Amino acid sequence: AAKGLSCTFVKNLFVRDKKHGLYLLSVAAETKVDMKAFPKLLNLSASNFRFATEDILQDKLKVSQGSVTPLAVMNDAAGEVKLVIDKAVAESSVVGCHPLRNDMTTTLAPADLLKFVRHFKHDPIVLDFGGAAPSPGDGAAAAGGGGGGKPVAKKAPAEAKVVGKVQGADSKGLEYTKEGNFPKWYEQVIIKSEMIEFYDISGCYILRPWSYSIWDAIRDFFDGKIKTLGVQNCYFPMFVSQGKLEAEKEHVEGFAPEVAWVTKSGDGDLAEPIAIRPTSETIMYPAFKGWIHSHRDLPLKLNQWNNVVRWEFKHPTPFLRTREFLWQEGHTAHASCEEADTEVLQILSFYAAVYEDLLAVPVIKGKKTEKEKFAGGFYTTTVEAFIPVTGRAIQGATSHNLGQNFGKMFHIQYEDKEGKKAIPWQNSWGLTTRTIGVMVMVHSDDKGLVLPPRIAPIQVVLVPITYAGTDVSKQQAVCDSIFEQLSAAGIRIKVDDRANYNPGWKYNYWELKGVPFRLELGPKDMDKGQVRVIRRDTNEKEDVPLSVLTQKMALMLVTMQHELLTRARAARDANMTQVWEWDKFTPAIQAGKMVLTPFCNETEWEETVKDKSKAEALSALGEEAEDERCATPVAAKTLCIPYDSPPLPEGTPCFVSGKPATCWVLWGRSY
């Protein structure tokens, strides 16, 4: 398509470095790029640039390999990709590049190219590559092809693409192992089990029915719990005015970097920017002011199930760190601090029940330090989960006592029983779809999802096995009978009698989706009046008489739920340790442990721990710094002050400051 065009063709290299982030190099087709030398031209120290994977290419620039072009920065709305343009391209008469597809070439003046990328808020770095020859083995090839230049076959180092990959793995199943390449494994589990579909806006994902039904179950469980406390559901708008959002200074400062703003309507600018809710305190509390006038109006207990938007700067991870997510947020007002305190802990126990009773994930209940508490609040409580394979903790849900701060800001007052003006004590509490990601990470394996029975959309799948000569009508009648009996007992069962798939394909399909139990019914099973039962997490097999199948399945479901929690708790506890002195702290963190220490509980020393542990970890890795957008930082942070802590002997020194310790604090690396 490019024959006969008189222009400077562009080839493109899409590269990344853990410290410096993502770069798109758009260079003249004949320019040779030295991958070791070019960072020095940009004054980038301690760099180790590699070609970015195709997944990152699709996520950030929305183009496929072979179609990369400087025009693709139009898809990088978050500004995560830095554009570098070859001086030879910028000074040419006409530039030829792909228009986001590799079967066509478009030409434009360099000035128009620069105008285009700047319009999309990418001010390019124009660099004279000097025609330097690449060093042997650099892999200085065009990662995404160019606008008609000769294709270069050399690719990024193969070993970077196959870490943790199972040789010869069927592409329909998982191709990466949980231990070998956790990020790729997690991505494949949630996609191939039909939980998630990627979307064309970075950090936003489609929740497919398999995952949304899990969220339904969580919602139904928790909604039933809070209604026993007299909480009522409601709904408030998703937009908040700038004035209301900024009414509570400390609160808005905590969310300011993540707030998404609506500034235009059609072709015109709005008179005042409108924020999309990152949380609803500033949306709901002006209404509280109009509803609370007397002590008889208290307590006021509201909850809403909705979505919020937090424009995360860090690299997104489905379920764990996304720009839009589903959650519930409870907001209540009380006449006394004691009443508010009681509710905070009641809600926290409900959150723990979601994780432990439904998801079979053990959590640690505790109180956040002053540094980690909710912005503008009085104090924050939390449930913390742990992912053993990565050695990282993750905040599961939080319940906050907001004190009277928001009441003062929004002028919420009421007349108490003595006829005096008073400000109510307020709480807020929230649980998100992060719960699903935590469950996946804790339980799932190299075959796919492992779903705890209580949360599984389908608890039992029945697969009839048919051979030549099988009495199909009899088999169908037995399947119908099993379905009716188990359904009547409240067991969620599906009969997979699809004729276009063989039994082996069905086994793999339902294993990938994590269904707790599979029943196999073949001709010999019918002759013996039994069915074969296979448990998903252990692959244990048992032939069960049809006469006791309902009772046996009920017992097996309860047993599996209990054993998943017991196994997860044992794995977590094996990764917890106590440390009394600093010199043993960072090595324990490096080993993927959660570390319990005596601590003076001062914010200054909490910052010191974070900085020192980060410096020591980077030194051990031979690196100078880490990308601040990294979602998995190496520094240790406080997770909580556990409620279930051992006694602290009087006079115990803080492990880092040497001052008298006031509490035990749990530390770890966190998502």
Order of alpha helices (4+ residues) and beta strands (2+ residues): beta-beta-alpha-beta-alpha-beta-alpha-beta-beta-alpha-beta-alpha-beta-beta-alpha-beta-beta-alpha-alpha-beta-beta-alpha-beta-beta-alpha-beta-beta-beta-alpha-beta-beta-beta-alpha-beta-alpha-beta-alpha-beta-alpha-beta-beta-alpha-beta-alpha-beta-alpha-beta-beta
